């Protein structure tokens, strides 16, 4: 399916995210711009297995990026790096090209200049972000992204068990200690939770 009209994505984003906001509009535009730079006109069709997207923030814009690209974590086509930036890198696996697109902070000031009569900042930005030129919203940079086979969509690898907790570990995420024992990252000390 080729790229759809913008309002089609707005409706999908509102449904997926639960509301529409400036972050959603910005994320939709960011994803569409990234795909245009790559020359992808059909991310859900012929380009579906060629695209991996890295997002750098866990906010509204990320949900919008998934709507346009079709990249999902469960398909291993969406990767999250917690950099706290409204940015995404779109990787073409077939041609080994990647472009990183970053939202410009100056776009907020530009939105205020475009619509000073709109007091609500979210509505002001939503309206402006729909109309602004890509170069007023984003910067972009061509980059190289090394994606190991264990991180590619469709990868099937061996599963090992943690010597301490016994839980299964997929995709080569285990830690092998000097004594030869195999641990999951949590048992090796990289835990985001504390057992009670």
DASULKA-V940599 format. One record per residue. RES is the residue in one letter. PSI is psi in whole degrees, -180 to 180 (NA if undefined). OMEGA is omega as a letter, one per 30 degrees, with the letter a starting at -180 (NA if undefined). BURIAL is + if it has 16 or more other ideal C-beta (glycine too) atoms within 10 Angstrom, else -. Layout:
BEGIN
res->RES psi->PSI omega->OMEGA burial->BURIAL
res->RES psi->PSI omega->OMEGA burial->BURIAL
END
This chain:
BEGIN
res->X psi->122 omega->a burial->-
res->X psi->165 omega->l burial->-
res->X psi->137 omega->a burial->+
res->X psi->167 omega->l burial->-
res->X psi->152 omega->a burial->-
res->X psi->-44 omega->a burial->-
res->X psi->-25 omega->l burial->-
res->X psi->-46 omega->l burial->-
res->X psi->-34 omega->l burial->+
res->X psi->-45 omega->l burial->+
res->X psi->-42 omega->l burial->-
res->X psi->-40 omega->a burial->+
res->X psi->-42 omega->l burial->+
res->X psi->-42 omega->l burial->-
res->X psi->-44 omega->a burial->-
res->X psi->-38 omega->a burial->-
res->X psi->-23 omega->l burial->+
res->X psi->-15 omega->l burial->-
res->X psi->168 omega->l burial->-
res->X psi->139 omega->a burial->+
res->X psi->177 omega->a burial->+
res->X psi->-38 omega->l burial->+
res->X psi->-36 omega->l burial->+
res->X psi->-46 omega->l burial->+
res->X psi->-45 omega->l burial->+
res->X psi->-43 omega->l burial->+
res->X psi->-39 omega->l burial->+
res->X psi->-47 omega->l burial->+
res->X psi->-40 omega->l burial->+
res->X psi->-47 omega->a burial->+
res->X psi->-43 omega->l burial->+
res->X psi->-39 omega->l burial->+
res->X psi->-44 omega->l burial->+
res->X psi->-43 omega->l burial->+
res->X psi->-38 omega->l burial->+
res->X psi->-42 omega->l burial->-
res->X psi->-37 omega->l burial->+
res->X psi->-16 omega->a burial->+
res->X psi->20 omega->l burial->-
res->X psi->119 omega->l burial->+
res->X psi->-1 omega->a burial->-
res->X psi->66 omega->a burial->-
res->X psi->-25 omega->a burial->+
res->X psi->-5 omega->a burial->+
res->X psi->-109 omega->a burial->-
res->X psi->-27 omega->a burial->-
res->X psi->-2 omega->a burial->+
res->X psi->-45 omega->a burial->+
res->X psi->2 omega->a burial->-
res->X psi->-15 omega->a burial->+
res->X psi->128 omega->l burial->+
res->X psi->135 omega->a burial->+
res->X psi->131 omega->l burial->+
res->X psi->126 omega->l burial->+
res->X psi->151 omega->a burial->+
res->X psi->12 omega->l burial->+
res->X psi->147 omega->l burial->+
res->X psi->65 omega->a burial->-
res->X psi->-170 omega->a burial->+
res->X psi->-41 omega->a burial->+
res->X psi->-34 omega->a burial->+
res->X psi->-41 omega->l burial->+
res->X psi->-39 omega->l burial->+
res->X psi->-39 omega->l burial->+
res->X psi->-41 omega->a burial->+
res->X psi->-33 omega->l burial->+
res->X psi->-44 omega->a burial->+
res->X psi->-44 omega->a burial->+
res->X psi->-27 omega->a burial->+
res->X psi->-1 omega->l burial->+
res->X psi->132 omega->a burial->+
res->X psi->151 omega->l burial->-
res->X psi->-40 omega->a burial->-
res->X psi->-20 omega->l burial->-
res->X psi->0 omega->a burial->-
res->X psi->21 omega->l burial->+
res->X psi->-9 omega->l burial->+
res->X psi->126 omega->a burial->+
res->X psi->140 omega->a burial->+
res->X psi->126 omega->l burial->-
res->X psi->118 omega->a burial->-
res->X psi->77 omega->l burial->-
res->X psi->-9 omega->l burial->-
res->X psi->26 omega->a burial->-
res->X psi->142 omega->l burial->-
res->X psi->86 omega->a burial->+
res->X psi->154 omega->l burial->+
res->X psi->147 omega->l burial->+
res->X psi->126 omega->a burial->+
res->X psi->119 omega->a burial->+
res->X psi->124 omega->l burial->+
res->X psi->104 omega->a burial->+
res->X psi->-33 omega->a burial->+
res->X psi->-49 omega->a burial->-
res->X psi->2 omega->l burial->-
res->X psi->51 omega->l burial->-
res->X psi->152 omega->l burial->+
res->X psi->143 omega->l burial->+
res->X psi->133 omega->l burial->+
res->X psi->126 omega->a burial->+
res->X psi->130 omega->a burial->+
res->X psi->133 omega->l burial->+
res->X psi->133 omega->a burial->+
res->X psi->130 omega->l burial->-
res->X psi->-29 omega->a burial->-
res->X psi->-16 omega->a burial->-
res->X psi->-28 omega->l burial->+
res->X psi->-43 omega->l burial->+
res->X psi->-40 omega->l burial->-
res->X psi->-39 omega->l burial->+
res->X psi->-40 omega->l burial->+
res->X psi->-40 omega->l burial->-
res->X psi->-36 omega->a burial->-
res->X psi->-38 omega->a burial->+
res->X psi->65 omega->a burial->+
res->X psi->-19 omega->a burial->-
res->X psi->-11 omega->l burial->-
res->X psi->112 omega->a burial->+
res->X psi->-37 omega->a burial->-
res->X psi->116 omega->a burial->-
res->X psi->-41 omega->l burial->-
res->X psi->-46 omega->l burial->-
res->X psi->-37 omega->l burial->-
res->X psi->-48 omega->a burial->+
res->X psi->-39 omega->l burial->+
res->X psi->-45 omega->a burial->+
res->X psi->-46 omega->a burial->+
res->X psi->-42 omega->a burial->+
res->X psi->-26 omega->l burial->+
res->X psi->-32 omega->a burial->-
res->X psi->-23 omega->a burial->-
res->X psi->148 omega->l burial->+
res->X psi->148 omega->l burial->-
res->X psi->-39 omega->a burial->+
res->X psi->-17 omega->l burial->-
res->X psi->-17 omega->l burial->-
res->X psi->-34 omega->a burial->+
res->X psi->156 omega->l burial->+
res->X psi->158 omega->l burial->-
res->X psi->158 omega->a burial->+
res->X psi->133 omega->l burial->-
res->X psi->132 omega->a burial->-
res->X psi->168 omega->l burial->-
res->X psi->133 omega->l burial->-
res->X psi->118 omega->l burial->+
res->X psi->114 omega->l burial->-
res->X psi->114 omega->l burial->-
res->X psi->157 omega->a burial->-
res->X psi->-31 omega->a burial->-
res->X psi->-12 omega->l burial->-
res->X psi->3 omega->a burial->-
res->X psi->150 omega->l burial->-
res->X psi->141 omega->l burial->+
res->X psi->-2 omega->a burial->-
res->X psi->131 omega->l burial->-
res->X psi->114 omega->a burial->-
res->X psi->176 omega->l burial->-
res->X psi->150 omega->l burial->-
res->X psi->133 omega->l burial->-
res->X psi->164 omega->l burial->+
res->X psi->144 omega->l burial->-
res->X psi->132 omega->a burial->+
res->X psi->-20 omega->a burial->+
res->X psi->-56 omega->a burial->-
res->X psi->-17 omega->l burial->-
res->X psi->-1 omega->a burial->-
res->X psi->149 omega->l burial->-
res->X psi->145 omega->a burial->-
res->X psi->126 omega->a burial->+
res->X psi->163 omega->l burial->-
res->X psi->32 omega->l burial->+
res->X psi->27 omega->a burial->-
res->X psi->5 omega->a burial->-
res->X psi->161 omega->l burial->+
res->X psi->125 omega->l burial->+
res->X psi->118 omega->a burial->-
res->X psi->166 omega->l burial->-
res->X psi->-31 omega->l burial->-
res->X psi->2 omega->l burial->-
res->X psi->-5 omega->a burial->-
res->X psi->146 omega->a burial->-
res->X psi->124 omega->a burial->+
res->X psi->151 omega->l burial->+
res->X psi->165 omega->a burial->+
res->X psi->-34 omega->l burial->-
res->X psi->-48 omega->a burial->+
res->X psi->-22 omega->l burial->+
res->X psi->-3 omega->l burial->+
res->X psi->-3 omega->l burial->-
res->X psi->67 omega->a burial->-
res->X psi->134 omega->l burial->-
res->X psi->-5 omega->a burial->-
res->X psi->160 omega->l burial->-
res->X psi->117 omega->l burial->-
res->X psi->143 omega->l burial->-
res->X psi->NA omega->NA burial->-
END
